[in-house]
Amino acid sequence: MDQPPRHGPYRQQWGPRPHGRPRRPGRVIGSAVYLGALAIGLVIAVGAYFMFSTGTPEAGRCVDVVDAETASPSWELAACGSPESDFTIAEVIAGSARCPDVYATLSQRSGTRLCLVPDVAAGDCLNIPLGVGVETKVPCSDSDAAAQVTTVAHDARGEADCAPDSEQYTVYPEPATTICTRRPSQ
């Protein structure tokens, strides 16, 4: 009776391969590449989370003021220079310290205070509430528009930076900024 050949291309082998080599070297390399890519992706995701976290106020970031005309306006972080952004955070103060008078101030429940500089450009209009609240950007056609920005200079020279039609100016020491305004043209 004929027996199947013992040495041929279809020989089944039991046990470890000679020299301890893995059965599919491509599979091991593919797994290593996959795990490496996964680890890099995880590091990038964690870094992005902490870098772009929306709940951490820091100097230099910008905020959109919500409920600006209330005694305790709330805020959300916003992209600086965007229509939503009302202020740039100049300083974050904890404890009983207060912001210098020139800055708008928002307080958090934790006792932290945000010292704020308007994030505006020439041509923007502002609603400046009397008594309670903080100023915010509004369309110049809005009946609440109380001032129109004529000049924004990133230094603290004051009136010397203002356009000739400016009526008022405010100098912020940090970041060094001069903002000049006039009544809005309607």
Summary of the structure (lengths in Angstrom):
residues: 186
radius of gyration: 31.3
end to end distance: 109.0
largest distance: 113.5
contacts: 462
relative contact order: 0.11
helix: 18%
strand: 27%
